[in-house]
C-alpha cells in the first residue's frame, strides 16, 4: 500500500506492507487523514507515545470504511464508515482497535470526519473529565484558533458552560472564533488581557482554563483563573519551560492538571473514547461539532501540507486525501 513515512529528506511516499487486523481489530480503507502539530515532530523521527520513529508511517487521525473485521469484533461490520485517532494514518489502509473508533455521522464527508477524532477525545477529556466543568461555569480556551481549540470552544458550549472565552494572537483568527462558540474573544498580547477576563467574569476569573499555549503565560493563567479554579494543560505551543509563581498558585488554590495520551494505556484510551462517544455523540450526529477544513492535498503532495502547517498558514485542519 502507499503511505507517507518519515525520512531525513522529509515526508516520503512509498510502498509499505498492508497491516493485518488482530482478532479485536478492524482493517480500514482510509479515505482521508488530517495533520496535527505532533506530526511535525514525528516527521523528524520523534516518537508519539507508542508510535513514531524514523521511517515509520506518519499520521495520527483518519476517516474511512471498514473492509475487514477480526473474529472477536461484534460492534462493527464491513462497510461501516468510521473515524479514529491512531498511528499510521497517512496510508491507504490502517488497523485500529474496535474499541477506539467512532462511527462517522451521516452526511459528513471523509475529509471533514478526519479532522474530528483527536480534538474530540482530547477536549472532552480536558473539559469534562479533568476540568470537571459544571453547567453555568466560565471557561477560557487558551489558543482557541487551533483545531483542538476550536472544538474546545464548541464542546464547552455544548456541555452548557455559562461563558466561553477564546484567545488568539491573530486578528484574522480572532474574528472567526465566535463562529465556533466563543462569547468573548481576547488577544493575550494585550497587556490587560487578564483584566479583560476578570471583567468578563464579574471580577473573579474563569472556573476552568484549558491551556494549549503554556510557556511564559502560565503565571498570567493563575491570575485569570478564579480562586479554587482549575487549569488543564493540554499543549505547550509557546514553550514547555517557565518559572511558576508558587505563592500565587498556593494563594489562589488553583488545581493544575497536565494531560496527554502518550502515557496512557490502551484501556485508558478506550475509556476516554467511550466517554466522548456517550457525551458528544448526539452533538456529532446533529452537526453541532465541526471543524473547518483548511486545505486538502493528495498523498503525493504531503510535503506541501507539512510546509503549510510548519508555517502556521492554516485555519482549521489540513487534510490528506488517499482516495
C-alpha positions in Angstrom: 0.0 0.0 0.0 1.0 3.6 -0.4 2.0 5.5 2.7 3.8 8.7 3.9 6.8 7.8 6.0 9.3 10.0 7.8 12.8 10.3 6.5 15.8 12.6 6.7 14.6 14.2 3.5 11.1 14.9 4.8 7.9 13.1 4.1 8.3 10.4 1.5 5.5 8.5 -0.4 6.5 4.8 -0.6 5.0 1.3 -0.7 4.8 -0.5 2.6 3.2 -3.8 3.7 -0.5 -3.6 4.3 -1.3 -4.1 8.0 -3.3 -7.1 9.1 -6.0 -6.9 11.8 -5.8 -8.9 15.0 -8.9 -10.6 16.4 -10.1 -7.4 18.2 -9.2 -5.0 15.4 -10.7 -3.8 12.2 -9.0 -3.0 8.9 -10.0 0.3 7.4 -9.6 1.7 3.9 -8.5 5.2 4.7 -10.2 7.9 2.6 -8.8 11.0 4.4 -6.5 11.9 7.3 -5.6 15.2 8.9 -2.4 16.7 10.2 -1.7 17.6 13.8 1.2 19.5 15.4 2.7 16.3 16.6 3.2 15.2 13.0 5.9 17.9 12.7 8.0 16.3 15.4 7.3 12.8 14.2 8.5 13.8 10.7 11.9 14.3 12.3 11.9 10.9 13.8 10.3 11.6 17.2 8.0 9.1 18.9 4.5 10.0 20.0 3.6 7.6 22.7 3.8 4.1 21.2 4.0 5.2 17.6 6.6 7.1 15.5 10.4 6.8 14.9 12.3 7.5 11.7 11.0 5.5 8.8 7.6 4.9 10.3 4.2 5.7 8.7 3.1 9.2 9.8 -0.3 10.5 10.8 -2.5 10.3 13.9 -6.1 10.5 12.8 -8.2 9.3 9.9 -11.6 8.5 8.4 -12.5 5.7 6.1 -14.5 2.5 5.6 -14.2 -0.9 7.3 -13.2 -3.6 4.9 -12.3 -6.4 7.3 -13.2 -7.2 11.0 -11.4 -9.5 13.4 -13.0 -12.7 14.8 -13.8 -11.1 18.2 -15.3 -7.9 16.8 -19.0 -7.6 17.3 -19.7 -3.9 17.1 -18.5 -3.1 13.6 -19.3 -4.6 10.2 -17.7 -4.4 6.7 -18.9 -1.2 5.0 -19.2 0.9 8.2 -17.9 4.4 7.9 -15.6 5.1 10.8 -13.1 7.6 12.1 -10.4 7.4 14.8 -7.2 8.7 16.3 -4.3 6.4 15.9 -0.9 5.9 14.3 -0.2 5.1 10.7 -3.0 7.4 9.4 -1.2 8.7 6.3 -1.7 5.5 4.4 -4.2 3.7 2.2 -5.1 1.2 5.0 -4.9 1.2 8.8 -5.8 -1.2 11.5 -7.5 0.0 14.7 -8.9 -1.4 17.9 -12.6 -1.9 17.7 -12.9 -0.1 21.0 -11.1 3.1 19.9 -13.1 4.2 16.8 -16.1 6.3 16.2 -19.0 6.0 13.8 -19.0 8.7 11.2 -22.1 10.9 11.3 -24.4 10.7 8.3 -23.8 13.5 5.8 -20.2 14.1 6.9 -17.5 13.8 4.2 -14.4 11.7 4.9 -12.3 14.9 4.8 -14.5 16.6 7.4 -14.6 13.4 9.6 -10.8 13.0 9.6 -10.5 16.4 11.4 -12.5 15.4 14.5 -11.3 12.3 16.5 -8.1 13.7 18.2 -9.8 17.0 19.1 -13.0 15.3 20.2 -11.4 13.0 22.7 -8.7 15.5 23.8 -11.2 18.2 24.6 -13.8 16.0 26.3 -11.1 14.6 28.5 -9.7 18.1 29.3 -13.0 19.9 29.8 -15.3 17.3 31.4 -13.1 14.5 32.9 -10.1 16.6 34.1 -11.7 20.1 34.0 -14.8 18.9 35.9 -16.9 21.6 34.1 -20.3 22.2 35.6 -23.2 23.9 33.8 -23.1 27.6 34.0 -19.3 27.9 34.7 -16.9 30.1 32.7 -14.2 28.6 30.5 -11.2 30.0 28.8 -9.7 28.1 25.9 -6.2 29.5 25.6 -5.0 29.1 22.0 -8.5 28.7 20.6 -7.8 29.1 16.9 -6.1 25.7 16.6 -8.2 22.7 15.5 -8.3 21.3 19.1 -9.0 24.8 20.4 -11.9 25.4 18.0 -13.5 22.1 19.0 -12.9 23.0 22.7 -15.0 26.1 22.3 -17.8 24.1 20.8 -17.5 21.3 23.4 -17.6 23.8 26.3 -20.7 25.4 24.8 -22.4 22.1 24.2 -21.7 21.0 27.8 -23.5 24.1 28.9 -20.7 26.4 30.0 -22.1 29.8 31.1 -19.4 31.8 29.4 -16.9 30.7 26.8 -13.8 32.8 26.2 -11.3 32.1 23.4 -7.9 33.6 22.7 -5.8 34.1 19.6 -2.9 36.5 18.8 -4.1 36.7 15.2 -6.7 39.4 14.4 -8.0 37.4 11.4 -8.5 34.3 13.5 -10.0 36.2 16.5 -12.6 37.5 14.1 -13.8 33.9 13.5 -13.8 32.5 17.0 -17.4 33.4 17.7 -18.5 31.2 14.8 -17.3 28.3 16.9 -18.8 29.1 20.2 -16.8 31.9 21.8 -18.8 34.5 23.7 -15.7 36.7 24.4 -12.5 36.9 22.4 -9.1 38.1 23.7 -5.6 38.7 22.5 -3.0 37.6 25.0 -0.5 40.1 23.6 -2.7 42.9 25.1 -1.2 44.0 28.4 -4.6 44.0 30.1 -5.8 40.6 28.8 -6.1 39.2 32.4 -8.2 42.2 33.4 -10.4 41.6 30.4 -11.0 38.0 31.6 -11.7 39.3 35.1 -14.1 41.9 33.8 -16.0 39.3 31.7 -16.4 37.1 34.8 -17.5 39.6 37.3 -14.0 40.1 38.7 -13.3 36.6 39.8 -11.7 34.8 36.8 -12.7 31.7 34.9 -13.7 28.5 36.6 -11.7 26.4 34.1 -8.8 27.4 31.9 -7.8 24.9 29.2 -4.3 25.7 28.1 -2.8 24.9 24.7 -0.1 27.5 24.9 1.7 27.5 28.3 5.3 28.9 28.3 5.5 32.5 29.5 1.7 32.8 30.1 1.5 30.3 32.9 1.6 32.9 35.8 -1.0 35.0 33.9 -3.2 32.0 33.8 -3.1 31.7 37.5 -4.4 35.3 37.7 -7.1 34.7 35.1 -8.5 31.6 36.9 -10.7 32.1 40.0 -9.7 31.2 43.5 -10.2 27.5 43.7 -10.4 27.1 39.9 -8.8 24.6 37.6 -6.2 24.8 34.8 -5.8 21.8 32.5 -2.6 21.9 30.4 -3.1 20.2 27.0 -0.4 21.9 24.9 2.7 24.0 25.1 2.8 25.9 21.8 4.6 28.9 23.4 7.1 26.8 25.3 7.5 23.9 27.8 9.6 25.8 30.4 8.7 28.6 32.7 9.1 30.0 36.2 6.0 29.4 38.2 4.9 31.8 41.0 4.2 29.2 43.6 3.0 31.7 46.1 0.3 32.8 43.6 -0.5 29.2 42.8 -1.0 28.5 46.5 -2.9 31.7 47.4 -5.4 31.2 44.6 -5.7 27.5 45.4 -5.5 26.5 41.7 -5.7 22.9 40.7 -3.2 22.5 37.9 -3.6 19.3 35.8 -1.4 18.0 33.0 -2.9 15.7 30.4 -1.6 13.6 27.5 -2.5 10.5 25.6 1.1 9.4 25.2 1.5 7.9 28.7 -2.0 6.3 28.8 -2.6 2.6 28.5 -4.8 1.2 25.7 -7.5 0.5 28.2 -7.4 4.2 29.4 -7.7 5.5 25.9 -10.6 3.1 25.2 -12.4 4.6 28.3 -11.7 8.1 27.0 -13.2 7.2 23.6 -16.2 5.6 25.3 -16.9 8.7 27.4 -16.5 11.1 24.5 -18.9 8.9 22.4 -21.5 8.9 25.1 -21.3 12.6 25.9 -20.7 14.1 22.5 -22.2 11.5 20.1 -25.5 13.4 19.9 -23.7 16.6 19.1 -21.7 14.9 16.4 -24.8 13.4 14.9 -26.6 16.8 14.8 -23.7 18.7 13.3 -23.2 20.8 16.5 -19.5 19.9 16.5 -17.5 20.7 13.4 -14.1 21.9 12.2 -13.2 23.8 9.1 -11.1 22.1 6.5 -8.3 24.5 5.6 -7.0 22.7 2.5 -7.0 19.2 1.1 -3.8 17.6 -0.5 -3.4 14.3 -2.2 -0.8 12.0 -0.6 1.6 12.9 -3.4 1.7 16.5 -2.1 2.2 15.6 1.6 5.4 17.7 1.7 3.4 20.8 0.8 0.9 20.0 3.5 3.6 19.7 6.1 5.1 23.0 5.0 1.8 24.8 5.3 1.4 23.5 8.9 5.0 24.4 9.8 4.4 28.0 8.6 1.2 28.2 10.6 -0.6 29.4 7.5 -3.8 27.5 8.1 -7.1 28.0 10.0 -8.7 24.7 10.8 -7.3 21.4 9.6 -5.0 20.4 6.8 -6.2 17.1 5.2 -4.5 14.4 3.1 -6.9 12.6 0.7 -6.0 9.0 -0.1 -9.0 8.1 -2.3 
